[in-house]
Amino acid sequence: MSKKDDKAMIRIVGGNAESVTGSCTKIEYKGETYLFECGMYQGKNITDTYRENKRILSQIKPHKIDVVIIGHLHSDHTCLIPALFSTGKCRARIVVPKKSTSILKEMWLDCAYINDRDAKVLSAKEEKFVPPLFSEKDVYATLNYVEEYEPERVNKITDWLSIKYTPAGHIFLSQQTEVILQDTVNKTILFTSDLGNLTTQNEKIFVDKFQPIKKANIVVGECTYSAKGRSTTHKDFEKDAQKIKSVIEQYCVDSRNRVMLPTFSLDRFPFIMWIIYTIFKDEPNFTVPIIVDSPLAIRLLHCYSDLLEGDAKQEFDEMVHWDNFEFIYNPEDSKEAVADKRAKVVVASSGMLTAGRSVKWVQSILPNENDCILFCGYSTEGSLAWKIKNGNAQKTININGKPYKNKANIISLHSFSGHMNREDLLEYYSSIITEKVYLVHSDQHKIEFKDDLQQKINEKLKTTKVVAVNKSTKITL
């Protein structure tokens, strides 16, 4: 074996090199090729999204991939994997945290549906056939290659590769991953994937708490919330929880109108349900229906109930069976609920209003000055959610090519992000004993964060170097 094969060659090939979405890193070592995650890039529009995902896939030769390692189950970390298998040439083992398969299946199937829908729109727009990135059939073929591994122990995957999962605190089952490349002297790459928000970790009964890693040869770390001013405290969370209570009481209880919370199906959905439940469950006079309108979110709730154990499962199941929750399964019932203008709270996906039943709800609620839309998460610039949040001065907002009056009350919460705050990232990364920290999953704020992290490391008299990754970055270990 050549000396070149003894070195690990690492390249960030996904959108996470220069943005906050589309995680994918390629590792070549001793004749084997691994991917750490292979996630869907989520752009401003379907054309941008499709093209960038095709670019990511062009960087990968599916038949040469030996192992795909997953840190957590959000679509921007996992949902390009079936596209690798759509070629019929990929035979890679897919390594996931224990209990992940049922959730992964639902996420992939939902993404296959979205791919098919978007491909049809692009085909009509470009007047030629545009194939979907993968199909439902590809999902079921891909699931045959999934292997689950226990956290907090070293798991041997191949002769040259072992991994160790440690809770990241981000969402249910999310893990940091130590990728251990074995040789006379082992080399460890810590992939943080997404790290959890320490401000809210005690509130999320179904998410294992973040555990810090002390040492690695190099760190590939997320810094989604790298911008100054993005940090929040537990007091901010308490204020936002109080704001949810007061908004529902003002608009639904007192004025008998509607409040909508667009949210992401995986993790954020049950968290928002939990907050509403804990606020109002002991108020016997609270009779406002809480409409849960997302087929994917409902399927994921069933997954959570099947997978949770002990007190967490009991509390979760008690929440789901609260009388105020009304679950909507089919499109006809959803249309009836949208047409019904009586007082209600609506929790619907998607969170950025890119698709899903939340768009129909917004079309109904946005023109009504007595209704309210309560945003509780990140919105990509250019998405419908972003346009509504930033469109106070606009009389109308276009939704699917049609203008809608912009009259509803818009309120944004700022402490519900699942990502680790800036100050906590600085403290964590500066505490790890490592040669280099490579920053991914961020936008233009990454350079400023790099400088601040380097300064904090220097103040601790450490020699760690910080690198802000871009699409041309290549790492040798």
Order of alpha helices (4+ residues) and beta strands (2+ residues): alpha-beta-beta-beta-alpha-beta-alpha-alpha-beta-alpha-alpha-beta-beta-beta-beta-beta-beta-alpha-beta-alpha-beta-alpha-alpha-beta-alpha-beta-alpha-beta-alpha-beta-beta-beta-alpha-beta-alpha-beta-beta
